[in-house]
Amino acid sequence: MNRPARLVTAALTASAALLLTACGSGGGDESSSDKIAGADSAEKSSASPSVSASADGIDRPEIKLPSDMKLDFEGRQTGDATKDAILADNERAVSTVWQAVAYGDLKKSGMGSYYTDSALTGVYNYAKNNNANKTSWAGSLRYFDRRVTVFDKTSAAVTYCVDESKANVKNLKTNKVKVTETSPDSYVYYNTGIRKDEKGVWQIWQLHEDRGSERCQP
C-alpha cells in the first residue's frame, strides 16, 4: 500500500509487522470520533502516564502502558514551542493505540482525543481486530527522525520513522512472546496530517504508512 511521500489517507498497518493489518477507509468528517462508540472517551488511570503530563491546561486522558511495552521517542525538543507541542501530542496519540491493544479496552484508550476522521477509523479498527485476536506485542519501538512542518496556526504535518526490530508478537491468552525476525519491513515511515482542535490538541486526521521504506533503514 505504498504511496508517494505526500499526505494521503491510506492504510494503517501494525507496528512491528507483527500484528494484524487494519486499513482506514478514506474520507473526511463522516468518520469522526462521534461515529465510533466509546472512541471519544477515556477514564482516568491511577497509574503514572507513559507520556509526561501537559502544562498547557488541557484535560487529557492519562496513558498507562504495560511494563513490557516500551516506546522510545527521539527528538522531543526542537527549540520551537509549537513543534514541540505537536510532537508531544503525536507521542500521546501513538501511546493511546498501544494502550488499547495492550489492555483491550477501546473506551478507556483515549484514541478519540488524538485521532479524528479516517485516521481514527483506522486505529480504532486496528485495535479492535487485535483485541478480538488477543494479540499484542512486547519489547520496544524506537521513533526517530521525527520532523514537523507547520502550515498555519491549526494545521501541520508530522513525519517519522519507527524501528520495530526489538518488538515481538505477544499472545494475550497465554502471555507468550514469539520472536519476530528482523527484516527491511521492520522499519516504517509514517506521514501524518495534523489539525488543532478547539481544545488545543493536535489531532491526527490523515495517516500514511510506508513499510520497508529506504529512508528508515539502518
HUURKA-V138541 format. One record per backbone hydrogen bond with DSSP energy under -1.0 kcal/mol. NH is the residue of the N-H (numbers start at 1). CO is the residue of the C=O. If there is no record, write none. Layout:
NH,CO  NH,CO
This chain:
6,4  10,207  12,22  17,14  22,12  31,28  32,29  35,32  36,33  39,36  41,38  50,63  69,66  70,139  72,141  74,143  84,80  85,81  86,82  87,83  88,84  89,85  90,86  91,87  92,88  93,89  94,90  95,91  96,92  97,93  98,94  99,95  100,96  101,97  102,98  103,99  104,100  112,39  113,110  114,111  115,111  116,204  119,116  119,205  120,116  121,117  122,118  123,119  124,120  125,121  126,122  127,123  128,124  129,125  130,126  131,127  132,128  133,129  134,131  135,130  136,170  138,168  139,68  140,166  141,70  142,163  143,72  144,161  147,159  149,157  151,155  152,155  156,194  157,149  158,192  159,147  160,190  161,144  162,188  163,142  164,186  167,164  168,138  169,178  170,136  171,176  172,134  175,171  178,169  186,183  187,184  188,162  189,210  190,160  191,208  192,158  193,206  194,156  195,203  196,154  197,201  200,197  203,195  204,114  205,193  206,193  208,191  210,189  212,187  213,210  216,213  217,214
